């Protein structure tokens, strides 16, 4: 994904967690290595990057189905989240990390509560994460103040954690759930700490109308007016955008995360991604949380992202396969501020690599490798996952986590949570 195309009969050499050679396998015959992986019949590609999720919500998978967003949040999700304990979040995050390893995601951006537990799960699993402790005010000024300080404390403590596999951001939930003065404090603090901000933006028509009635402008116009968009901003959803909003996002170099599956499931609509890309906006892909998706499989997200755009514009040429793959790899890395380290298989970058097994009926015959990955491959086709040069999974066997224990603990924790 460095623009140089596909290498047939290729090889990668990794040393001290970094890629030191990319090229034809014939050039590596004299290299001595501690570990050699025979990837014949497989394709090596950069690990997929999930730019927006709430990983601990694996515990809520399947409990709030077929509901509008407002009902989904207020009647099921928020009441359950009020009962969450730090140890619950850790268990849910471990399950999410296991699912991501098994489906080829090597890096993810997360926003949730008790995010220190997500950081610890990320460390244990071996994955890479850009994590944000959520900030939500929802009309309670003191709550917003407490959560702001907690988010800042988390960001300072965990930036560079787990051998620098964990980076941090500040996590205001949305423009509608944080007051203007709090949003200003957030952007000022993010600037001082030299980190980004991760939020939901222009997600719901209902919330858009309420926000416009209250402030006399769209969320994007409002955030631009108060100087919020001057930092590195990771904005998820971005469905209800005017043309002016799109120009502002482009002008301010905001990174947009397309979240097609959750948007469709909650009936929120389709983001106009082609328009954003045409304006030069960097777009990554995300799954959202497992309560609203209900999967963390980025292969599924790639396919649905492409198909949704084609039907939205009624144009089959929109969002071609290579562009989709860029969104899931190098564009995702840019969105998280990690493009110097990950997102493509290049000498000097961190060795975040996945091997996809092509010896499957649904991947034969192989005419176009990019189309096969985007339209035909599934997360379960991932054979090997490497992060920072460490093998996390080989031959579908996860090395960093006990799969059965993680799943059993999650089942037990979720049941206990429902009974509280």
C-alpha positions as CSV (number, residue, x, y, z in Angstrom):
1,X,0.0,0.0,0.0
2,X,2.9,2.4,-0.7
3,X,1.7,3.0,-4.3
4,X,4.2,0.5,-5.8
5,X,1.6,-2.2,-6.4
6,X,1.8,-5.9,-5.8
7,X,4.9,-8.0,-5.5
8,X,4.5,-11.6,-6.7
9,X,6.7,-14.3,-5.0
10,X,7.7,-11.6,-2.5
11,X,9.4,-11.6,0.9
12,X,9.5,-9.4,4.0
13,X,12.3,-9.3,6.5
14,X,11.8,-8.0,10.0
15,X,14.4,-7.0,12.6
16,X,13.8,-5.3,16.0
17,X,10.1,-4.9,15.2
18,X,10.6,-3.0,11.9
19,X,10.5,-4.0,8.3
20,X,14.1,-4.0,6.9
21,X,13.4,-5.6,3.5
22,X,10.5,-5.7,1.0
23,X,11.0,-7.3,-2.4
24,X,11.4,-10.6,-4.3
25,X,12.0,-13.7,-2.2
26,X,15.0,-14.6,-4.4
27,X,16.9,-11.7,-2.8
28,X,16.6,-13.2,0.7
29,X,18.1,-16.7,0.1
30,X,21.2,-15.9,2.1
31,X,19.5,-14.2,5.0
32,X,19.8,-15.9,8.4
33,X,16.7,-15.6,10.5
34,X,15.5,-16.8,13.9
35,X,12.0,-17.4,12.6
36,X,10.9,-18.1,9.0
37,X,7.3,-18.1,8.0
38,X,6.3,-20.0,4.8
39,X,3.6,-17.8,3.3
40,X,3.1,-19.7,0.1
41,X,-0.5,-19.4,-1.1
42,X,-1.0,-16.4,1.1
43,X,-0.9,-12.6,0.6
44,X,1.0,-10.4,3.0
45,X,-0.6,-7.0,3.6
46,X,-0.6,-4.2,6.1
47,X,-2.7,-5.0,9.2
48,X,-6.1,-3.4,9.0
49,X,-6.8,-0.2,11.0
50,X,-10.2,0.3,12.7
51,X,-10.5,4.0,13.1
52,X,-13.6,4.1,15.3
53,X,-14.9,1.7,17.9
54,X,-15.9,1.1,21.5
55,X,-14.3,-2.3,22.0
56,X,-15.6,-3.1,25.5
57,X,-19.1,-3.0,24.1
58,X,-18.6,-6.7,23.0
59,X,-20.4,-7.3,26.3
60,X,-23.5,-5.7,24.8
61,X,-23.5,-7.6,21.5
62,X,-27.1,-8.6,20.6
63,X,-29.0,-7.0,23.5
64,X,-30.4,-3.8,21.9
65,X,-31.5,-4.7,18.4
66,X,-33.6,-3.0,15.8
67,X,-34.0,0.3,17.6
68,X,-33.6,3.9,16.6
69,X,-30.4,5.6,18.0
70,X,-32.1,7.7,20.7
71,X,-34.0,4.7,22.1
72,X,-31.0,2.5,21.7
73,X,-28.9,4.9,23.8
74,X,-31.3,6.1,26.4
75,X,-33.3,2.9,27.2
76,X,-30.6,0.2,26.9
77,X,-27.0,1.3,26.4
78,X,-26.6,4.2,28.9
79,X,-28.4,2.4,31.8
80,X,-26.2,-0.6,31.3
81,X,-23.0,1.5,31.0
82,X,-23.9,3.1,34.4
83,X,-23.5,-0.3,35.9
84,X,-20.1,-1.0,34.3
85,X,-17.1,-1.7,36.6
86,X,-13.5,-1.4,35.5
87,X,-13.0,-5.1,35.6
88,X,-16.0,-5.5,33.2
89,X,-14.4,-3.1,30.7
90,X,-11.2,-5.1,30.9
91,X,-13.0,-8.4,30.1
92,X,-15.0,-6.9,27.3
93,X,-11.9,-5.2,25.8
94,X,-10.0,-8.5,25.9
95,X,-12.8,-10.2,23.9
96,X,-12.7,-7.4,21.4
97,X,-8.9,-7.6,21.0
98,X,-9.2,-11.4,20.5
99,X,-11.8,-10.8,17.8
100,X,-9.7,-8.2,16.1
101,X,-6.6,-10.4,16.1
102,X,-8.6,-13.2,14.6
103,X,-9.9,-11.0,11.8
104,X,-6.7,-9.1,10.8
105,X,-7.0,-5.8,12.6
106,X,-3.7,-4.7,14.1
107,X,-4.5,-1.2,15.2
108,X,-7.7,0.5,16.4
109,X,-9.0,3.8,17.7
110,X,-11.2,3.4,20.8
111,X,-13.3,5.8,22.9
112,X,-14.9,4.5,26.0
113,X,-14.9,4.7,29.8
114,X,-12.4,3.1,32.2
115,X,-10.1,3.4,29.2
116,X,-7.1,2.4,31.3
117,X,-8.6,-1.1,31.3
118,X,-8.7,-1.0,27.4
119,X,-5.0,0.1,27.5
120,X,-4.1,-2.9,29.7
121,X,-6.1,-5.3,27.4
122,X,-4.3,-3.8,24.4
123,X,-0.9,-4.4,26.1
124,X,-1.8,-8.0,26.9
125,X,-3.1,-8.8,23.5
126,X,-0.1,-7.3,21.6
127,X,-2.3,-5.0,19.4
128,X,-1.7,-1.3,18.7
129,X,-4.3,1.2,19.9
130,X,-5.0,5.0,19.8
131,X,-7.2,5.3,22.9
132,X,-9.4,8.1,24.4
133,X,-11.2,8.3,27.7
134,X,-14.7,9.5,26.8
135,X,-16.0,12.9,27.9
136,X,-19.8,13.4,28.1
137,X,-21.7,16.2,29.9
138,X,-25.3,15.7,28.8
139,X,-26.5,18.7,30.8
140,X,-24.5,17.9,34.0
141,X,-21.7,20.4,34.3
142,X,-19.9,18.7,37.2
143,X,-20.0,15.4,35.3
144,X,-18.3,17.0,32.3
145,X,-15.7,18.5,34.5
146,X,-14.9,15.2,36.2
147,X,-14.7,13.3,32.9
148,X,-12.6,16.0,31.3
149,X,-10.0,15.7,34.0
150,X,-10.1,11.9,33.8
151,X,-9.6,12.0,30.0
152,X,-6.6,14.3,30.3
153,X,-5.1,12.2,33.1
154,X,-5.5,9.1,31.0
155,X,-4.0,10.7,28.0
156,X,-0.9,11.9,29.9
157,X,-0.4,8.6,31.7
158,X,-0.8,6.2,28.8
159,X,0.6,8.0,25.8
160,X,3.5,5.8,24.7
161,X,2.4,2.9,26.9
162,X,3.1,-0.8,26.0
163,X,6.3,-0.1,24.2
164,X,4.7,2.8,22.4
165,X,1.9,0.6,21.0
166,X,-0.6,2.7,22.8
167,X,-1.1,6.4,21.9
168,X,-3.8,8.6,23.3
169,X,-6.3,11.3,22.3
170,X,-9.0,13.2,24.2
171,X,-12.5,11.9,23.6
172,X,-15.4,14.4,23.7
173,X,-18.5,12.3,22.9
174,X,-20.0,14.9,20.5
175,X,-20.8,18.6,20.0
176,X,-24.3,18.1,21.3
177,X,-23.3,16.3,24.5
178,X,-20.5,18.7,25.6
179,X,-21.1,22.5,26.3
180,X,-19.1,25.0,24.2
181,X,-16.8,26.1,27.0
182,X,-15.9,22.4,27.7
183,X,-15.2,21.8,24.0
184,X,-12.9,24.8,24.0
185,X,-11.1,23.5,27.1
186,X,-10.7,20.1,25.4
187,X,-9.1,21.5,22.2
188,X,-6.8,23.8,24.2
189,X,-5.6,20.9,26.4
190,X,-5.2,18.6,23.3
191,X,-3.0,21.3,21.7
192,X,-0.9,21.6,24.9
193,X,-0.4,17.8,25.0
194,X,0.2,17.6,21.2
195,X,-2.5,14.9,20.8
196,X,-5.7,14.6,18.8
197,X,-9.3,14.6,19.6
198,X,-11.8,11.8,18.7
199,X,-15.5,12.5,18.5
200,X,-18.8,11.6,16.9
201,X,-19.9,14.2,14.3
202,X,-23.1,14.8,12.3
203,X,-24.3,11.3,13.2
204,X,-28.1,11.7,13.5
205,X,-30.8,13.8,11.7
206,X,-32.7,14.2,14.9
207,X,-29.7,15.4,16.9
208,X,-28.7,17.6,13.9
209,X,-32.1,19.4,14.0
210,X,-31.9,19.8,17.8
211,X,-28.4,21.2,17.6
212,X,-29.2,23.6,14.8
213,X,-32.3,24.9,16.8
214,X,-30.1,25.5,19.9
215,X,-27.0,27.0,18.3
216,X,-28.3,28.3,14.9
217,X,-25.7,26.4,12.9
218,X,-24.6,22.9,12.0
219,X,-22.2,21.0,14.3
220,X,-19.4,21.4,11.9
221,X,-19.9,25.2,11.5
222,X,-20.2,25.5,15.3
223,X,-16.9,23.6,16.0
224,X,-15.1,25.6,13.3
225,X,-16.4,28.9,14.9
226,X,-15.0,28.0,18.4
227,X,-11.7,26.9,17.0
228,X,-12.2,23.2,17.8
229,X,-11.1,22.0,14.4
230,X,-7.7,23.5,14.5
231,X,-6.1,20.4,16.1
232,X,-5.8,16.8,14.8
233,X,-9.4,15.7,14.7
234,X,-10.8,12.2,14.2
235,X,-14.5,12.6,13.4
236,X,-16.7,9.5,13.2
237,X,-19.8,9.1,11.0
238,X,-20.2,12.5,9.3
239,X,-23.5,11.6,7.7
240,X,-25.5,14.9,7.8
241,X,-23.2,17.3,6.1
242,X,-24.0,20.3,4.0
243,X,-21.6,21.3,1.1
244,X,-20.3,24.1,3.4
245,X,-19.7,21.6,6.2
246,X,-17.6,19.4,3.8
247,X,-15.6,22.4,2.7
248,X,-14.9,23.3,6.3
249,X,-13.7,19.7,7.1
250,X,-11.4,19.9,4.0
251,X,-10.1,23.3,5.0
252,X,-9.4,22.2,8.6
253,X,-7.8,18.8,7.5
254,X,-10.3,16.9,9.6
255,X,-10.0,13.1,9.4
256,X,-13.3,11.4,8.7
257,X,-14.2,7.9,9.7
258,X,-16.7,6.1,7.5
259,X,-18.8,3.7,9.7
260,X,-21.1,2.1,7.2
261,X,-22.4,-1.0,9.0
262,X,-23.6,0.7,12.3
263,X,-25.0,3.7,10.3
264,X,-27.1,1.3,8.2
265,X,-28.1,-0.8,11.2
266,X,-29.3,2.2,13.2
267,X,-31.0,3.6,10.1
268,X,-28.9,6.8,10.2
269,X,-28.2,7.2,6.5
270,X,-25.2,7.0,4.3
271,X,-22.2,9.5,4.5
272,X,-21.3,11.1,1.1
273,X,-17.8,9.8,1.1
274,X,-17.1,10.4,-2.6
275,X,-17.9,14.1,-2.1
276,X,-15.5,14.3,0.9
277,X,-12.7,12.4,-1.0
278,X,-13.1,14.7,-4.0
279,X,-12.5,17.7,-1.7
280,X,-9.3,16.1,-0.4
281,X,-10.6,14.9,2.9
282,X,-8.7,11.9,4.4
283,X,-11.1,9.1,5.1
284,X,-10.6,6.0,7.2
285,X,-12.9,3.1,8.0
286,X,-14.4,2.0,11.3
287,X,-16.7,-0.7,12.7
288,X,-18.2,1.3,15.6
289,X,-18.8,-0.7,18.8
290,X,-20.0,-4.4,18.8
291,X,-23.3,-3.3,20.2
292,X,-24.2,-1.4,17.1
293,X,-22.5,-3.4,14.3
294,X,-22.3,-6.3,15.8
295,X,-18.9,-7.3,14.5
296,X,-15.3,-5.9,14.6
297,X,-14.5,-7.6,11.2
298,X,-12.9,-4.9,9.0
299,X,-13.1,-7.2,5.9
300,X,-16.9,-7.0,6.2
301,X,-16.6,-3.2,6.7
302,X,-14.5,-2.8,3.6
303,X,-17.0,-4.6,1.4
304,X,-20.1,-2.9,2.8
305,X,-18.4,0.5,2.7
306,X,-17.8,0.1,-1.0
307,X,-21.3,-1.2,-1.7
308,X,-23.1,1.4,0.3
309,X,-21.3,4.2,-1.6
310,X,-22.2,2.7,-5.0
311,X,-25.9,2.5,-4.1
312,X,-25.8,6.0,-2.5
313,X,-24.5,7.5,-5.7
314,X,-26.1,4.9,-8.0
315,X,-22.8,4.6,-9.6
316,X,-20.7,1.3,-9.6
317,X,-17.5,3.1,-10.3
318,X,-17.6,5.0,-6.9
319,X,-15.1,3.8,-4.3
320,X,-13.1,1.3,-6.3
321,X,-11.3,-1.6,-4.5
322,X,-7.8,-0.1,-4.2
323,X,-9.3,3.1,-2.7
324,X,-11.2,1.0,-0.1
325,X,-8.1,-0.8,0.8
326,X,-6.3,2.5,1.2
327,X,-9.0,3.6,3.6
328,X,-8.5,0.5,5.7
329,X,-4.7,0.8,5.8
330,X,-2.6,3.8,4.9
331,X,-5.5,6.3,5.2
332,X,-6.4,4.9,8.5
333,X,-2.8,5.3,9.7
334,X,-3.0,9.0,8.6
335,X,-6.3,9.5,10.4
336,X,-4.6,8.3,13.6
337,X,-1.4,10.2,13.1
338,X,0.6,7.0,12.6
339,X,1.4,7.1,8.9
340,X,5.1,7.3,9.6
341,X,5.0,4.0,11.4
342,X,2.2,1.8,10.0
343,X,-0.3,1.5,7.2
344,X,2.0,0.2,4.5
345,X,4.7,-2.5,4.1
346,X,7.7,-0.3,3.7
347,X,11.3,-0.5,4.9
348,X,11.6,1.4,8.2
349,X,8.0,1.0,9.2
350,X,6.8,-1.0,12.1
351,X,6.1,-4.7,11.2
352,X,2.3,-4.7,11.5
353,X,1.6,-7.5,8.9
354,X,-1.3,-9.9,8.3
355,X,-1.2,-13.0,6.1
356,X,-4.5,-13.9,4.3
357,X,-4.9,-17.5,3.2
358,X,-6.0,-17.5,-0.4
359,X,-6.5,-21.3,-0.6
360,X,-10.3,-21.0,-0.1
361,X,-13.1,-21.8,-2.5
362,X,-14.5,-18.2,-2.2
363,X,-11.1,-16.8,-3.1
364,X,-10.6,-18.8,-6.3
365,X,-9.8,-18.1,-9.1
366,X,-7.5,-15.2,-8.3
367,X,-7.7,-12.5,-11.0
368,X,-7.5,-9.3,-9.0
369,X,-5.9,-9.4,-5.6
370,X,-7.4,-6.1,-4.4
371,X,-10.9,-7.2,-5.4
372,X,-10.4,-10.6,-3.7
373,X,-9.4,-8.9,-0.5
374,X,-12.2,-6.3,-0.5
375,X,-15.1,-8.3,-2.0
376,X,-14.4,-11.9,-1.3
377,X,-12.2,-12.3,1.8
378,X,-13.5,-12.6,5.3
379,X,-11.9,-12.0,8.7
380,X,-11.7,-15.8,9.2
381,X,-9.3,-16.1,6.2
382,X,-6.6,-14.3,8.2
383,X,-3.9,-16.9,9.0
384,X,-1.2,-14.9,10.7
385,X,-1.0,-11.6,12.5
386,X,2.2,-9.7,13.4
387,X,2.4,-6.5,15.3
388,X,5.6,-4.6,16.1
389,X,7.4,-7.7,14.7
390,X,5.8,-10.0,17.3
391,X,3.6,-12.9,16.1
392,X,0.2,-12.6,17.7
393,X,-1.4,-15.4,15.7
394,X,-0.1,-18.1,13.5
395,X,-2.1,-20.8,11.7
396,X,-5.2,-19.3,13.3
397,X,-3.8,-20.0,16.8
398,X,-3.6,-16.9,19.0
399,X,-0.4,-16.8,21.0
400,X,-1.0,-13.8,23.3
401,X,-4.4,-14.7,24.7
402,X,-6.1,-17.9,25.9
403,X,-9.1,-17.8,23.6
404,X,-11.4,-20.1,25.6
405,X,-10.8,-18.3,28.9
406,X,-11.4,-14.9,27.3
407,X,-14.7,-16.0,25.8
408,X,-15.9,-17.8,29.0
409,X,-15.1,-14.7,31.1
410,X,-16.9,-12.5,28.7
411,X,-20.0,-14.7,28.8
412,X,-20.0,-14.7,32.6
413,X,-19.4,-11.0,32.9
414,X,-22.1,-10.1,30.5
415,X,-24.7,-12.3,32.3
416,X,-23.7,-10.8,35.6
417,X,-24.0,-7.3,34.2
418,X,-27.6,-8.0,32.9
419,X,-28.6,-9.2,36.4
420,X,-27.3,-6.1,38.3
